[in-house]
Amino acid sequence: MATNLILSDWSQRGVNLWKVDLVTQPLTSGVSTYSVDASTISMLDAYIEQTSGSETIDRIILPISRTEYASYPNKLQTGFSTTFWFDRLISPTVTLWPAPDGTSAQVLKYYRVTQIQDSSFQGGQAVDIPYLWLEAFADGLAYRLAKVWNPAVAPALKAVADAT
């Protein structure tokens, strides 16, 4: 449990570059909302790959907030998508605006940060972090366990964990 709490905290603190991957989602004319894998913590950069004949063009699209999306008067408008809203639900979605118009073959591509795998140390498995982070992980785990099992040494271990 302590291990998973540390990994969860690290996921929420920022971009864990070792957990970034590229996702490709084919787009359908008139459809603006698509399911996103539940292990997605955040979407970093998104673009539309548009293929017309033998030419492929990538165009960046920009993130917007829920409030900004709500302010758009015509959510059914079609055209070349210029913005996206990532809705961080238990079953997350991404909504494009305007909805793809189908004038060419279009694919949404986005870089996402994925959740760090839960720890399950059976059969010699290692924690889902790069080798260079093992000391920071060990220091953080020592502090977290000391808070419960030896509170007197926890403040000193916290200082060590914060420094690594």
Beta strands, then each sheet from edge to edge (+ up, - down):
strand 1: 20-26
strand 2: 33-35
strand 3: 40-52
strand 4: 55-63
strand 5: 78-79
strand 6: 83-87
strand 7: 93-97
strand 8: 99-100
strand 9: 105-114
sheet 1: 1+ 9- 3+ 4- 6- 7+ 2-
sheet 2: 5+ 8+
end
